[in-house]
Amino acid sequence: MNIIYVLIPIAIIIVAVAIVAFFWAVKSNQFEDLERQGHSILFDDDVKPLSKSEPQERD
């Protein structure tokens, strides 16, 4: 029964830290653009197209 006196304050502290971390993330715009990473996998913007003057690599 004595362990309850330790566990309840620890649980309250952990919940308080989680709430503070959540509000910090919202305030610092961590959740501003959730779709960009999902769409970035569909497009290869970093790959430049081969021109006809460049030699092609052979495997």
GUBADREN-564452 format. One line per field, with one value per residue: residue number from 1; residue in one letter; x, y, z of N, C-alpha, C in turn. Coordinates in Angstrom, 2 decimals. Atoms other than C-alpha are relative to their C-alpha. Layout:
N
pos <- NUM,...
code <- a,...
n_x <- X,...
n_y <- Y,...
n_z <- Z,...
ca_x <- X,...
ca_y <- Y,...
ca_z <- Z,...
c_x <- X,...
c_y <- Y,...
c_z <- Z,...
//
This chain:
59
pos <- 1,2,3,4,5,6,7,8,9,10,11,12,13,14,15,16,17,18,19,20,21,22,23,24,25,26,27,28,29,30,31,32,33,34,35,36,37,38,39,40,41,42,43,44,45,46,47,48,49,50,51,52,53,54,55,56,57,58,59
code <- m,n,i,i,y,v,l,i,p,i,a,i,i,i,v,a,v,a,i,v,a,f,f,w,a,v,k,s,n,q,f,e,d,l,e,r,q,g,h,s,i,l,f,d,d,d,v,k,p,l,s,k,s,e,p,q,e,r,d
n_x <- 0.81,-0.89,-0.51,0.96,-0.41,-1.13,0.37,0.95,-0.72,-0.84,0.91,0.43,-1.14,-0.18,1.09,-0.26,-1.10,0.55,0.87,-0.88,-0.67,0.98,0.27,-1.21,-0.05,1.03,-0.42,-1.15,0.45,-0.44,1.10,0.48,0.13,-0.04,0.17,-1.17,-0.83,0.74,-0.01,-1.37,-0.45,0.55,-0.67,-1.46,-0.48,-1.45,-0.60,0.08,0.15,-1.18,0.03,-0.53,-1.45,-0.68,-0.11,0.79,-0.77,0.37,-0.06
n_y <- -1.19,-1.16,-0.28,-0.91,-1.36,-0.32,0.14,-1.02,-1.22,0.25,0.01,-1.38,-0.70,0.48,-0.56,-1.43,-0.15,0.32,-1.11,-1.13,0.34,-0.12,-1.41,-0.55,0.43,-0.76,-1.40,-0.13,0.38,1.34,0.68,-0.93,0.61,1.45,0.68,-0.14,1.20,1.07,-0.24,-0.10,1.31,0.24,-0.83,0.04,-1.31,-0.09,0.73,-0.79,0.87,0.16,-0.65,0.88,-0.17,0.68,1.46,0.79,0.97,1.40,0.84
n_z <- 0.00,-0.05,1.34,0.65,-0.32,0.88,1.40,0.44,0.37,1.18,1.15,0.23,0.58,1.37,0.80,0.13,0.97,1.32,0.42,0.33,1.25,1.08,0.27,0.60,1.40,0.72,0.06,0.90,1.35,0.38,0.68,1.01,1.32,-0.18,1.28,0.86,-0.01,0.66,1.44,0.53,0.47,1.32,1.00,-0.06,0.40,-0.10,1.11,1.23,1.17,0.82,1.31,1.05,0.12,-1.10,0.18,-0.93,-0.76,0.25,-1.21
ca_x <- 0.00,2.92,4.04,0.88,2.22,5.25,3.62,0.83,3.14,5.49,2.56,1.37,4.86,5.14,1.74,2.65,5.91,4.04,1.50,4.25,6.11,2.94,2.17,5.82,5.61,2.38,3.80,6.99,4.97,6.05,2.64,2.39,2.93,2.01,1.38,4.74,6.67,3.92,3.94,7.71,8.12,6.07,8.25,11.96,12.91,16.55,17.17,18.10,17.12,19.83,20.66,21.64,25.17,25.95,27.30,25.12,26.48,26.56,25.89
ca_y <- 0.00,2.34,2.02,3.90,6.98,6.82,5.73,8.30,11.36,9.77,9.16,12.76,14.06,11.89,13.05,16.68,16.30,14.70,17.53,20.17,18.36,18.21,21.91,22.77,20.74,22.49,25.92,25.29,24.18,20.54,19.51,22.21,20.10,16.45,15.66,16.70,13.63,11.34,12.95,13.31,9.55,9.74,12.31,12.02,15.69,15.03,12.81,14.79,13.37,12.02,14.16,12.60,14.01,12.28,8.73,6.10,3.87,0.14,-2.38
ca_z <- 0.00,0.62,-2.99,-4.07,-2.32,-4.61,-7.87,-7.99,-7.81,-10.35,-12.72,-12.29,-13.07,-16.19,-17.46,-16.78,-18.73,-21.64,-21.73,-21.66,-24.47,-26.56,-26.16,-26.93,-30.16,-31.17,-30.36,-32.37,-35.45,-35.41,-36.75,-39.43,-42.57,-42.07,-45.74,-47.23,-46.13,-47.36,-50.80,-51.10,-51.57,-54.75,-56.51,-57.34,-57.41,-56.56,-59.62,-62.71,-66.10,-68.36,-71.36,-74.66,-74.47,-71.17,-71.39,-69.81,-67.08,-67.70,-64.98
c_x <- 0.86,0.54,-0.92,0.39,1.19,-0.45,-0.93,0.71,0.90,-0.86,-0.47,1.13,0.21,-1.08,0.21,1.12,-0.49,-0.88,0.84,0.72,-0.95,-0.27,1.23,0.08,-1.03,0.44,1.16,-0.29,0.53,-1.06,-0.54,-0.26,0.14,-0.05,1.26,0.83,-0.70,0.01,1.41,0.51,-0.47,0.76,1.51,0.54,1.52,0.72,-0.14,-0.10,1.30,-0.17,0.66,1.50,0.76,0.09,-0.81,0.90,-0.49,0.17,0.90
c_y <- 1.26,0.38,0.95,1.44,0.45,0.02,1.10,1.33,-0.17,0.02,1.41,0.81,-0.40,0.57,1.50,0.28,-0.28,1.13,1.22,-0.26,0.13,1.45,0.71,-0.36,0.76,1.45,0.21,-0.55,-1.35,-0.74,0.83,-0.69,-1.52,-0.76,0.00,-1.27,-1.17,0.14,-0.01,-1.35,-0.27,0.72,-0.06,1.34,0.09,-0.73,0.84,-0.94,-0.05,0.76,-0.93,0.12,-0.69,-1.50,-0.74,-1.00,-1.40,-0.77,-1.18
c_z <- 0.00,-1.38,-0.77,0.25,-0.84,-1.46,-0.51,-0.30,-1.23,-1.26,-0.34,-0.64,-1.45,-0.92,-0.22,-1.01,-1.42,-0.52,-0.38,-1.32,-1.18,-0.35,-0.57,-1.49,-0.83,-0.17,-0.97,-1.39,-0.46,-0.81,-1.15,-1.34,0.12,-1.32,-0.86,-0.05,-0.67,-1.52,-0.57,-0.50,-1.43,-1.10,0.21,-0.49,0.00,-1.13,-1.25,-1.20,-0.79,-1.32,-1.02,-0.13,1.11,-0.28,1.06,0.71,-0.33,1.28,-0.20
//
